[in-house]
Amino acid sequence: MPNTPGSAGPPEVRVPRFVGLMAMDARETAAKHGVRLAAPDRPGFDDLVLDYVVRQYPPPDAEIPRGAVVTVWFDLGPHGGGGGAGVREPRRPGPPGGGLRRELDESGQPEVGVGSVGGP
């Protein structure tokens, strides 16, 4: 449909990027762009402030009708979840230097038997 003078705006809007935003910022951004947010993993979504969005659908820059719903999911945080399905991301740094990770990162042939007692 063409945009007519006096209309409320374009019939379709581009989805903003919500990933990385805190809940309160995500709600403000959604309002500015003319979309609604739904958070199936947070029943009290309207009261959330500091939880961070970790996933969204539809993705950023997709065109959707003005007023359509964008679904967002949040980080479980230090006290959240446990046993349920959800976003699984490593939150701790990787293993310390050395060991298997270091051997795989180095170029060349790994040495066999390094550190073994009585080896050749």
CYANA upper distance limits for C-alpha pairs under 8 A (distance plus 0.5 A):
  1 MET  CA     11 PRO  CA      7.76
  3 ASN  CA      7 SER  CA      7.21
  3 ASN  CA      9 GLY  CA      7.57
  3 ASN  CA     10 PRO  CA      6.56
  3 ASN  CA     11 PRO  CA      7.99
 10 PRO  CA     66 ARG  CA      8.06
 11 PRO  CA     65 PRO  CA      6.29
 11 PRO  CA     66 ARG  CA      6.27
 12 GLU  CA     63 GLU  CA      6.54
 12 GLU  CA     64 ILE  CA      5.78
 12 GLU  CA     65 PRO  CA      4.76
 12 GLU  CA     66 ARG  CA      5.75
 13 VAL  CA     33 HIS  CA      7.58
 13 VAL  CA     34 GLY  CA      7.82
 13 VAL  CA     63 GLU  CA      5.95
 13 VAL  CA     64 ILE  CA      6.07
 13 VAL  CA     65 PRO  CA      6.61
 13 VAL  CA     66 ARG  CA      6.19
 14 ARG  CA     33 HIS  CA      8.29
 14 ARG  CA     60 PRO  CA      7.80
 14 ARG  CA     61 ASP  CA      5.41
 14 ARG  CA     62 ALA  CA      5.94
 14 ARG  CA     63 GLU  CA      5.06
 14 ARG  CA     64 ILE  CA      6.91
 15 VAL  CA     33 HIS  CA      8.10
 15 VAL  CA     35 VAL  CA      8.24
 15 VAL  CA     58 PRO  CA      7.76
 15 VAL  CA     59 PRO  CA      7.41
 15 VAL  CA     60 PRO  CA      5.44
 15 VAL  CA     61 ASP  CA      5.40
 15 VAL  CA     62 ALA  CA      5.91
 15 VAL  CA     63 GLU  CA      6.81
 15 VAL  CA     64 ILE  CA      7.52
 15 VAL  CA     70 VAL  CA      8.36
 16 PRO  CA     29 THR  CA      8.00
 16 PRO  CA     30 ALA  CA      8.07
 16 PRO  CA     33 HIS  CA      7.84
 16 PRO  CA     60 PRO  CA      5.64
 16 PRO  CA     61 ASP  CA      6.72
 17 ARG  CA     59 PRO  CA      7.91
 17 ARG  CA     60 PRO  CA      5.30
 17 ARG  CA     61 ASP  CA      8.09
 18 PHE  CA     26 ALA  CA      6.32
 18 PHE  CA     29 THR  CA      8.41
 18 PHE  CA     53 VAL  CA      6.88
 18 PHE  CA     55 ARG  CA      8.32
 18 PHE  CA     56 GLN  CA      7.36
 18 PHE  CA     60 PRO  CA      8.21
 18 PHE  CA     72 VAL  CA      8.14
 19 VAL  CA     52 TYR  CA      7.98
 19 VAL  CA     53 VAL  CA      5.34
 19 VAL  CA     54 VAL  CA      5.62
 19 VAL  CA     55 ARG  CA      6.21
 19 VAL  CA     56 GLN  CA      7.17
 20 GLY  CA     52 TYR  CA      6.35
 20 GLY  CA     53 VAL  CA      5.90
 20 GLY  CA     54 VAL  CA      6.74
 21 LEU  CA     25 ASP  CA      6.40
 21 LEU  CA     26 ALA  CA      6.21
 21 LEU  CA     52 TYR  CA      6.02
 21 LEU  CA     53 VAL  CA      6.15
 22 MET  CA     26 ALA  CA      6.59
 22 MET  CA     49 VAL  CA      7.01
 22 MET  CA     50 LEU  CA      5.78
 22 MET  CA     51 ASP  CA      5.90
 22 MET  CA     52 TYR  CA      4.88
 22 MET  CA     53 VAL  CA      6.79
 23 ALA  CA     27 ARG  CA      6.78
 23 ALA  CA     45 PHE  CA      8.24
 23 ALA  CA     48 LEU  CA      6.33
 23 ALA  CA     49 VAL  CA      5.68
 23 ALA  CA     50 LEU  CA      6.55
 23 ALA  CA     51 ASP  CA      6.11
 23 ALA  CA     52 TYR  CA      6.55
 23 ALA  CA     53 VAL  CA      7.28
 24 MET  CA     28 GLU  CA      6.92
 24 MET  CA     48 LEU  CA      7.30
 24 MET  CA     49 VAL  CA      5.50
 24 MET  CA     50 LEU  CA      7.69
 25 ASP  CA     29 THR  CA      6.58
 26 ALA  CA     30 ALA  CA      6.57
 26 ALA  CA     53 VAL  CA      8.35
 27 ARG  CA     31 ALA  CA      6.77
 27 ARG  CA     37 LEU  CA      7.52
 28 GLU  CA     32 LYS  CA      6.81
 29 THR  CA     33 HIS  CA      6.77
 30 ALA  CA     34 GLY  CA      6.58
 30 ALA  CA     35 VAL  CA      5.61
 30 ALA  CA     36 ARG  CA      6.48
 30 ALA  CA     37 LEU  CA      7.28
 31 ALA  CA     35 VAL  CA      6.66
 31 ALA  CA     36 ARG  CA      7.52
 34 GLY  CA     66 ARG  CA      6.01
 34 GLY  CA     67 GLY  CA      6.02
 35 VAL  CA     66 ARG  CA      6.44
 35 VAL  CA     67 GLY  CA      5.01
 35 VAL  CA     68 ALA  CA      5.88
 35 VAL  CA     69 VAL  CA      6.51
 35 VAL  CA     70 VAL  CA      7.40
 36 ARG  CA     67 GLY  CA      6.41
 36 ARG  CA     68 ALA  CA      6.47
 36 ARG  CA     69 VAL  CA      5.14
 36 ARG  CA     70 VAL  CA      6.59
 37 LEU  CA     69 VAL  CA      5.95
 37 LEU  CA     70 VAL  CA      5.47
 37 LEU  CA     71 THR  CA      6.26
 37 LEU  CA     72 VAL  CA      7.39
 38 ALA  CA     45 PHE  CA      8.37
 38 ALA  CA     69 VAL  CA      7.02
 38 ALA  CA     70 VAL  CA      6.71
 38 ALA  CA     71 THR  CA      5.24
 38 ALA  CA     72 VAL  CA      6.71
 39 ALA  CA     43 PRO  CA      7.65
 39 ALA  CA     45 PHE  CA      6.86
 39 ALA  CA     71 THR  CA      6.28
 39 ALA  CA     72 VAL  CA      5.70
 39 ALA  CA     73 TRP  CA      6.32
 39 ALA  CA     74 PHE  CA      8.37
 40 PRO  CA     71 THR  CA      8.06
 40 PRO  CA     72 VAL  CA      8.21
 40 PRO  CA     73 TRP  CA      7.67
 41 ASP  CA     73 TRP  CA      6.81
 41 ASP  CA     74 PHE  CA      7.73
 42 ARG  CA     73 TRP  CA      8.44
 42 ARG  CA     74 PHE  CA      8.26
 44 GLY  CA     48 LEU  CA      7.22
 51 ASP  CA     74 PHE  CA      6.80
 51 ASP  CA     75 ASP  CA      6.96
 51 ASP  CA     77 GLY  CA      7.97
 52 TYR  CA     74 PHE  CA      5.99
 52 TYR  CA     75 ASP  CA      6.20
 53 VAL  CA     72 VAL  CA      6.86
 53 VAL  CA     73 TRP  CA      6.15
 53 VAL  CA     74 PHE  CA      4.94
 53 VAL  CA     75 ASP  CA      6.87
 54 VAL  CA     72 VAL  CA      8.05
 54 VAL  CA     73 TRP  CA      6.38
 54 VAL  CA     74 PHE  CA      5.79
 54 VAL  CA     75 ASP  CA      6.37
 54 VAL  CA     87 VAL  CA      8.22
 55 ARG  CA     72 VAL  CA      6.22
 55 ARG  CA     73 TRP  CA      5.72
 55 ARG  CA     74 PHE  CA      7.54
 56 GLN  CA     70 VAL  CA      7.49
 56 GLN  CA     71 THR  CA      6.08
 56 GLN  CA     72 VAL  CA      4.85
 56 GLN  CA     73 TRP  CA      6.82
 57 TYR  CA     70 VAL  CA      6.29
 57 TYR  CA     71 THR  CA      5.74
 57 TYR  CA     72 VAL  CA      7.08
 58 PRO  CA     62 ALA  CA      6.98
 58 PRO  CA     70 VAL  CA      6.63
 58 PRO  CA     71 THR  CA      7.74
 64 ILE  CA     68 ALA  CA      7.03
 75 ASP  CA     87 VAL  CA      7.71
 76 LEU  CA     80 GLY  CA      5.07
 76 LEU  CA     81 GLY  CA      6.45
 76 LEU  CA     87 VAL  CA      8.39
 95 PRO  CA    101 ARG  CA      8.24
 97 GLY  CA    101 ARG  CA      7.78
 97 GLY  CA    102 ARG  CA      6.71
 98 GLY  CA    102 ARG  CA      5.20
 98 GLY  CA    103 GLU  CA      7.65
 99 GLY  CA    103 GLU  CA      7.01
100 LEU  CA    104 LEU  CA      6.76
101 ARG  CA    105 ASP  CA      6.79
102 ARG  CA    106 GLU  CA      6.80
103 GLU  CA    110 PRO  CA      7.17
113 GLY  CA    119 GLY  CA      6.69
113 GLY  CA    120 PRO  CA      8.25
114 VAL  CA    119 GLY  CA      8.43
